[in-house]
Amino acid sequence: MRKVDVHEIIDNARFSGFHWLVMCLCALLLIFDGYDLFIYGVVLPVIMKEWGLTPLEAGALGSYALFGMMFGALVFGTLADRIGRKKGIAICFVLFSGATVLNGFASTPTEFGIFRFLAGLGCGGLMPNVVALMNEYAPKKLRSTLVAIMFSGYSLGGMFSAGLGIYMLPRFGWEAMFFAAAVPLLLLPLILWKLPESVGFLVRQGRIEQARDLLNRVDPNQQLGASDELVLVEVKGKSASVLELFRHGRGVRTVSLWLAFFCCLLMVYALGSWLPKLMANAGYSLGSSLSFLLALNFGGMAGAIFGGWLGDRFNLAKVVVAFFAVSVVSISLLGFKSPMPVLYTLIFIAGATVIGTQILLYAAAAQFYGLSIRSTGLGWASGIGRNGAIVGPLLGGALLGINLPLQLNFMAFAVPGAIAALAMTVFAISSQRSGATAPSLLTTAKA
């Protein structure tokens, strides 16, 4: 009988069609997720006018979905460690797509807010699960890059949302933007058919035959047989309890990650919700304002891929610190009058170092936490970060409500970037001091 280390097979596998399939399916899920999240910033100028909302009311309305995302990340991240990531993803996908379609039928701000909250539950739960799944199957030398490419689907969804808004809002109204979310539901059976379950979850559940088949697809050269014994090396602590995130020297880095997530998501949703409105107030047309949102998300996609490439070649935490520092400068400069090419460049850089850095944070968290607590760790980091996402639209609404100069609005949006850079510096220093090692526990599963 041969003992086979599951992680060793995955870590050393060559990139194959299987990895390509997992990456594309997870990216597709995040495209739909990103569309549903950025849709509010697209329709915000229209619904503010139609319903007569003040900036503060509009900011509060935008936060409903983010409250849902906070609870969704906490609940579904932990739940998926118990029921499997595939089931968790399916539940979240149906929830956010169905609730987004219902948003198109809302006739009052209250109804709109309720449906946005429900959609947020699904969106918040989906992210940590697809990141954990991609991280689990990615070869070690390409892990940051593949997670970043996959997560760029989130920015691509934001681009689709802005691009579709430029075309649909003047012709069909804001409701049509939400009805379009019905299309992804048609693809759900195909996604669930092709999407693999977590191999670690299968081993822990005793579903060895399925785990063996998946590992043969990950690395066809292995050709595991019925007599092979699968060995799963996990970080100590099988429990999916949040307390595990603070044990074995993880406490300082867990808190640092939570603070970085909070600040980064505050900037993402402050910009995503209010950039079109701020630019409209500065004298740009609605079409131009939405094109700025398009540039922001295009930058996010490029920044995530470039940052992931850098993270695989250098220290990922240090790359994140550098990205946060650049975001502070680029966002601060947005408030000053600039020629259009310079303005688009600054927005592109801001997207690359804010939205892109959010994606890199997910990759850093996925690599930091062990398999048995990965969804829990990602879910809690994302859930804590959602508090920042809730504050972002509210902060933008409050700033607009007191009629601050445009420059001060953007400088206020940049402050969290400096705090996040400090938090990730602490994370990097703590990782170096601990050697980024943890005690191991062998869990064996016999064929």
Secondary structure, DSSP 8 states (H G I E B T S, - for coil): --EEEHHHHHHH----HHHHHHHHHHHHHHHHHHHHHHHHHHHHHHHHHHHT--HHHHHHHHHHHHHHHHHHHHHHHHHHHHH-HHHHHHHHHHHHHHHHHHHTT--SHHHHHHHHHHHHHHHHHHHHHHHHHHHHHS-GGGHHHHHHHHHHHHHHHHHHHHHHHHHHHHHH-HHHHHHTTHHHHHHHHHHHHH----HHHHHHTT-HHHHHHHHHHH-TTT---TT-EEEEEEES-----GGGGGTTTTHHHHHHHHHHHHHHHHHHHHHHHHHHHHHHHTT--HHHHHHHHHHHHHHHHHHHHHHHHHHHHS-HHHHHHHHHHHHHHHHHHTTS---HHHHHHHHHHHHHHHHHHHHHHHHHHHHHS-GGGHHHHHHHHHHHHHHHHHHHHHHHHHHHHTT--HHHHHHHHHHHHHHHHHHHHHHHHHHHHHTT---EEEEEE--
